[in-house]
Amino acid sequence: MRLSGRSQRRRGAAMAEMALVLSLLLTLVLGVIDATRLCMVTQLLTSAARAGCRVAARNGSTPADVTFIVNTALSGSGISPSLELNPSSIQTTQLGDQITLTLSVDYRTVSWLPTPFLYGSTTVTASAVMSSEHQ
């Protein structure tokens, strides 16, 4: 069975339209995946920073305790952030002094996509500030 010239042209137009629509749909899906992972990583870092800062504020804690709690909070997530504790020597803080814990990670290392689609050069950062309970 042979198709007429008009049917063949329409078939070619449908294929071109499908290619255009599928490429737009794929772009949208990859963008949503990338944005969702960025939000997820931000939330995980925020929770880990809060837990680590809470430990840092407690009396008798050490920077090693903080690192352990942060790594425990992020275990299984595939996230290994850099950790900045201010002041770095939390044992010398006095009651009421502010302790700040900042976690950061390069988004390229935690993206679910082989090449991050939208946020490739982004550094995800989260921090928490609490008052020292050291006496």
N, C-alpha and C positions, 0 to 999 in steps of 0.2 A: 504494500500500500504506500503510495507516494503522497506526501503532503504538498499542498499548493504553495506557491511562493509567498503568499500572504501569511500562511500558517507558520512557515519556517521563520519569517521575520518576527512574528509575534513571539515565537518560542525563544528566539535570541534576545528579544527585549525583556522577556520575563527572567531569563538567566542573568542579564545585566542588572536588572532591578533587584533580584535576590542577592547578588554579590554585594551591591551597595548597602542594602538593608542589613545583611548579615555582618558586614564589617562595622557598621554603626552599632549594632547590637553587641557584638564582641567587645568593642571599645567601651561601651556602657557597662557591661558585666565586669570587665577587668578593672575599671575605675571603681566600681562598687566594692569589689573584693579588696582592692588596695586601701580604700578609705576605711573599710570595716576593720581590716587588720591594724591600721594605724590607731584607730580608736581603742581597739582591744589592747594593744601594747601600751598605750597611754594609761589606760585603766589599771593594768597589771603593775606598771611601774609606780603609779600613785599609791596603790594598796601596799606594795612592798616598801615604799619610802615611808609611809605612815607607820607600818609595823616596825621598821628598823629605827625610826626616830623615837618611837615609844620606848624601845629597849634602850636606846642611847640616853634618854632622859631619866631612866631609873637609876637609883643609887646602887653603886657597885658594878655597873656594866662597863665593858671594854669595847674598843673598836672591833675586836674579833667577834664579840657577841653580836654586834650590829651586822657585820658581814654575814655571819651564819644565818641570822633571821631573814635578811634580804634574800640570800640564796635559797633558803627553805621556802620562802613565799613565792619565789619564781621557779621552783623546781618543776620540771615537766612542761614548762612553757617555751623552752628553747631560747630564753632571754638571759644574756650575761652582761649586765650593765656595768659601767664604770661608776664608782661610788665616791662621793665627796662628802666628808663629814666636817662641819665647821662648828665649833673649834675641833681640830683634829685630835686633841687630847681631852677627851670628855671627862676623864677622871679629875681634872683640875677645875671643872666648872663649879660654881656655887649655886645654891638654891635660887631659882628664878632666872638664871642665865638662859639665854636662848640657844638652842641647839638646832642646827639646820642639817638635814640630810638631803643631798641631791643625787638622783640616779639619772644616768643618760646612756643611750644606746643609739648607734647608727642604724637607721631604718633598713638599710640594705641588708644588714645581717639578720633581720627578723622577718622580712617580707615573705609571704607565701609564694609570691611570683618569682621566677628565676631572675627577671630584671624588673625591679619595682616600676610600676606603670606611671604613677603620678608623683610619688614622694621619695624618689631615689636619693636625693641629696639632703634629706631631712634628718636631723638629730632629734630623737624623742627624749624629752626631759621631764622629770617629775621631782617635786621636792616637798618636804614636810618640815614644819618648824614647831618645836615644843619647848616648854620651859623645863629646865633641869630640876630634878628632885634630889640632886647630890647635896650632901650636908657636910 
